[in-house]
Amino acid sequence: MSRLALDFGCGSLKLAGSLDTAPSTTGLLIVSGGNEIRSGAFSGQACLAARIAKKGFPVFRFDRRGVGDSEGENRGFRSSAGDIEAALKAFRAMAPQVERVIGFGNCDAASALMLSNGAGFDGLILSNPWTIEDDDGEEDDTPPAAAIRARYAEKLKNPRELIRLAKGGVNLGKLVQGIAKSFKGEGSPSSLANEMRSGLEAFGGHVSILLATADRTAQVFESNWHKDDPRISRCESGTHAYVEPKHREWLDKQILSALRA
């Protein structure tokens, strides 16, 4: 196994990619979320690629237009379908033994894969998909009602929290506000969520939806999605980037399961 750095074309522009080689005929293509470079925050995606390649599966990562080492203008995840298509073509060219490619994206990278109708992949792993409308550039950091209910339910199971409440160690004003918010309706799904749903319905391959239960992005996704969707798997107490070792192991297990299917 080795790691190769390369450039590939996207129209008239050059994009930067990295390939972790391995012998399998099934490969993983990682799409970066937000404005992250292909190595990911604190090299998280580079480390993920190395772990998956060590298990025998080649892994390709890339910087989309205007990000990291790639040329062009960064126009956000909604305009990244062409970048993903070019990366998939480059991956197949650099690893000609690959017959099947699974796309993996976290946050708005998962959203991009859904909006692009699966972008030509054979399967998708969609982690904590982004469904928050942010046209005004402002993000409401209040958790959705379902997340607040879950948080209070968990607290009521904890004897220490009950003792705190009895001793006056809890701000009753905030408690009342939180309970009131928890009983508000979730509202209708965002238009972004509806677009993602339509895109995913047009995809015929295998789909896994991974949700870290402590992540607000995942919580908002659940409030915009069918909670009984059989494609959903939940990482209990997991955070957005799966930074804890046990959560990282859970993520690796889900990815390897999809690659071996």
C-alpha positions as CSV (number, residue, x, y, z in Angstrom):
1,M,0.0,0.0,0.0
2,S,1.2,3.5,-0.7
3,R,-0.2,7.1,-0.8
4,L,0.0,9.0,-4.1
5,A,-0.7,12.7,-4.7
6,L,-2.0,13.7,-8.0
7,D,-3.8,16.3,-10.1
8,F,-6.9,15.6,-12.3
9,G,-9.0,17.7,-14.6
10,C,-12.4,19.2,-13.9
11,G,-13.2,21.1,-17.1
12,S,-10.4,23.5,-17.7
13,L,-9.3,23.4,-14.1
14,K,-6.9,21.2,-12.1
15,L,-8.1,19.6,-8.9
16,A,-5.8,18.0,-6.3
17,G,-6.3,14.4,-5.1
18,S,-4.8,11.7,-3.0
19,L,-5.0,7.9,-3.5
20,D,-4.3,5.3,-0.9
21,T,-3.6,2.2,-2.9
22,A,-4.9,-1.3,-2.1
23,P,-5.8,-4.4,-4.2
24,S,-9.6,-4.6,-3.8
25,T,-12.0,-4.2,-6.7
26,T,-14.2,-2.1,-4.4
27,G,-13.0,1.4,-3.5
28,L,-14.0,4.3,-1.3
29,L,-14.2,7.9,-2.5
30,I,-14.3,10.5,0.4
31,V,-16.0,13.8,-0.3
32,S,-14.9,16.6,2.1
33,G,-17.6,18.6,3.9
34,G,-17.7,22.3,4.4
35,N,-14.5,24.0,3.2
36,E,-12.2,21.3,4.5
37,I,-9.2,20.2,2.5
38,R,-9.0,16.5,1.6
39,S,-6.9,15.6,4.7
40,G,-9.8,16.7,6.9
41,A,-9.8,18.4,10.3
42,F,-6.6,17.4,12.2
43,S,-5.9,15.0,9.3
44,G,-9.0,13.0,10.2
45,Q,-9.8,12.0,6.7
46,A,-6.2,11.1,5.8
47,C,-6.2,8.8,8.8
48,L,-9.5,7.3,7.9
49,A,-8.2,6.6,4.4
50,A,-5.1,4.9,5.7
51,R,-7.1,2.7,8.0
52,I,-9.5,1.6,5.3
53,A,-6.7,1.0,2.8
54,K,-4.9,-1.1,5.4
55,K,-8.0,-3.3,5.3
56,G,-7.5,-3.8,1.5
57,F,-9.7,-1.1,0.0
58,P,-8.3,1.7,-2.1
59,V,-9.4,5.2,-1.0
60,F,-9.5,8.4,-3.0
61,R,-9.8,12.0,-1.6
62,F,-9.8,15.4,-3.3
63,D,-10.0,19.1,-2.8
64,R,-13.0,20.6,-4.7
65,R,-12.7,23.7,-6.8
66,G,-11.3,26.7,-4.8
67,V,-10.4,24.6,-1.8
68,G,-6.9,23.6,-0.7
69,D,-4.6,22.8,-3.6
70,S,-7.3,22.9,-6.3
71,E,-7.9,25.7,-8.8
72,G,-11.1,27.6,-9.4
73,E,-13.8,29.3,-7.4
74,N,-15.3,27.7,-4.3
75,R,-19.0,27.9,-4.9
76,G,-20.1,25.6,-2.0
77,F,-21.5,22.1,-1.7
78,R,-24.6,22.9,-3.9
79,S,-22.3,23.4,-6.9
80,S,-19.9,20.5,-6.3
81,A,-21.6,17.8,-8.5
82,G,-19.1,18.4,-11.3
83,D,-16.1,18.1,-8.9
84,I,-17.4,14.8,-7.5
85,E,-18.0,13.4,-11.0
86,A,-14.4,14.4,-12.1
87,A,-13.0,12.8,-8.9
88,L,-14.9,9.5,-9.5
89,K,-13.5,9.4,-13.1
90,A,-10.0,10.1,-11.9
91,F,-10.3,7.4,-9.2
92,R,-11.3,4.8,-11.7
93,A,-8.4,5.8,-14.0
94,M,-5.8,5.7,-11.3
95,A,-7.1,2.3,-9.9
96,P,-8.2,0.4,-13.0
97,Q,-9.0,-2.7,-11.0
98,V,-11.8,-1.0,-9.2
99,E,-15.2,-2.1,-10.4
100,R,-17.4,-0.7,-7.6
101,V,-17.0,2.7,-5.8
102,I,-18.8,3.7,-2.6
103,G,-19.1,7.4,-1.9
104,F,-18.7,8.7,1.7
105,G,-19.5,12.2,2.8
106,N,-20.0,13.9,6.2
107,C,-22.2,17.0,6.8
108,D,-22.8,18.9,3.6
109,A,-20.6,16.4,1.6
110,A,-23.4,13.9,2.3
111,S,-25.9,16.5,1.2
112,A,-24.0,17.1,-2.0
113,L,-24.0,13.3,-2.8
114,M,-27.8,13.3,-2.3
115,L,-28.4,16.4,-4.4
116,S,-26.4,14.9,-7.2
117,N,-28.6,11.7,-7.4
118,G,-25.7,9.6,-6.2
119,A,-23.3,11.0,-8.7
120,G,-22.6,7.7,-10.5
121,F,-21.6,5.8,-7.4
122,D,-22.5,2.2,-6.7
123,G,-23.4,2.9,-3.1
124,L,-23.5,5.9,-0.6
125,I,-22.5,6.3,3.0
126,L,-24.2,9.5,4.2
127,S,-23.0,10.8,7.6
128,N,-24.8,13.6,9.5
129,P,-26.3,15.2,6.4
130,W,-26.7,18.9,6.5
131,T,-30.3,20.1,6.1
132,I,-30.2,23.6,7.6
133,E,-31.3,26.4,5.5
134,D,-28.8,29.2,5.8
135,D,-29.6,31.6,3.0
136,D,-29.3,34.6,5.3
137,G,-25.9,33.5,6.5
138,E,-27.2,33.0,10.0
139,E,-27.4,29.7,11.8
140,D,-29.8,29.1,14.7
141,D,-27.8,27.3,17.3
142,T,-30.9,26.2,19.2
143,P,-31.3,22.4,19.1
144,P,-34.5,21.0,17.6
145,A,-37.4,20.1,19.9
146,A,-36.7,16.4,19.6
147,A,-33.1,16.8,20.7
148,I,-34.2,18.8,23.8
149,R,-36.8,16.2,24.7
150,A,-34.1,13.5,24.4
151,R,-31.7,15.5,26.6
152,Y,-34.2,16.0,29.4
153,A,-35.3,12.4,29.2
154,E,-31.6,11.4,29.7
155,K,-31.2,13.8,32.6
156,L,-34.3,12.4,34.4
157,K,-32.7,9.0,34.4
158,N,-29.6,10.3,36.2
159,P,-30.0,10.4,40.1
160,R,-27.4,13.1,40.3
161,E,-29.4,15.4,38.2
162,L,-32.5,14.8,40.3
163,I,-30.5,15.5,43.4
164,R,-29.3,18.8,41.8
165,L,-32.9,19.7,41.1
166,A,-34.0,19.0,44.6
167,K,-31.2,21.1,46.1
168,G,-31.9,24.1,43.9
169,G,-28.8,23.5,41.7
170,V,-30.8,23.9,38.5
171,N,-31.8,27.2,36.9
172,L,-35.6,26.9,36.9
173,G,-36.0,29.7,34.4
174,K,-33.9,27.9,31.8
175,L,-35.6,24.6,32.7
176,V,-39.0,26.0,32.0
177,Q,-37.9,27.6,28.7
178,G,-36.3,24.3,27.7
179,I,-39.4,22.3,28.5
180,A,-41.6,24.8,26.6
181,K,-39.4,24.5,23.5
182,S,-39.4,20.7,23.7
183,F,-43.2,20.6,23.2
184,K,-43.2,22.9,20.1
185,G,-43.8,21.3,16.8
186,E,-40.8,20.5,14.6
187,G,-42.3,22.3,11.6
188,S,-42.2,21.2,8.0
189,P,-39.0,19.8,6.5
190,S,-36.6,22.4,5.0
191,S,-36.6,22.8,1.2
192,L,-33.0,21.6,1.2
193,A,-34.1,18.3,2.9
194,N,-36.9,17.9,0.3
195,E,-34.3,18.4,-2.5
196,M,-32.0,15.8,-0.9
197,R,-34.9,13.4,-0.5
198,S,-35.8,13.7,-4.2
199,G,-32.2,13.3,-5.2
200,L,-31.8,10.1,-3.1
201,E,-35.0,8.7,-4.5
202,A,-33.4,8.8,-8.0
203,F,-30.5,6.7,-6.8
204,G,-30.7,2.9,-7.2
205,G,-27.7,1.8,-5.2
206,H,-27.2,0.8,-1.6
207,V,-27.5,3.7,0.9
208,S,-26.4,3.9,4.6
209,I,-27.3,6.9,6.7
210,L,-25.0,7.4,9.7
211,L,-26.1,9.7,12.6
212,A,-24.0,10.7,15.6
213,T,-26.7,11.2,18.2
214,A,-24.8,14.0,20.1
215,D,-24.3,16.0,16.9
216,R,-26.7,18.9,16.3
217,T,-26.5,18.5,12.5
218,A,-27.6,14.9,12.9
219,Q,-30.4,16.0,15.3
220,V,-31.7,18.6,12.8
221,F,-31.5,16.0,10.0
222,E,-33.7,13.6,12.0
223,S,-36.3,16.4,12.5
224,N,-36.4,16.8,8.7
225,W,-36.4,13.1,7.8
226,H,-38.4,9.9,8.4
227,K,-37.1,8.6,11.8
228,D,-38.0,5.0,10.9
229,D,-36.0,5.0,7.7
230,P,-34.4,1.5,7.8
231,R,-31.2,2.9,6.2
232,I,-30.3,4.8,9.4
233,S,-27.7,3.6,11.9
234,R,-27.0,5.7,15.0
235,C,-23.7,6.1,16.8
236,E,-24.9,6.7,20.4
237,S,-23.3,9.7,22.0
238,G,-21.1,10.2,18.9
239,T,-20.1,13.7,17.8
240,H,-19.9,15.2,14.4
241,A,-16.4,14.0,13.5
242,Y,-16.4,10.8,15.5
243,V,-13.3,11.9,17.4
244,E,-13.6,9.4,20.3
245,P,-11.8,6.1,19.7
246,K,-15.0,4.1,20.2
247,H,-16.9,6.3,17.8
248,R,-14.1,6.2,15.3
249,E,-14.2,2.4,15.5
250,W,-18.0,2.4,15.0
251,L,-17.5,4.6,11.8
252,D,-14.9,2.3,10.4
253,K,-17.1,-0.7,11.0
254,Q,-20.0,0.9,9.1
255,I,-17.8,1.9,6.2
256,L,-16.1,-1.6,5.9
257,S,-19.6,-3.2,6.1
258,A,-20.7,-1.2,3.1
259,L,-17.5,-1.9,1.2
260,R,-17.8,-5.6,1.8
261,A,-21.5,-5.8,1.0
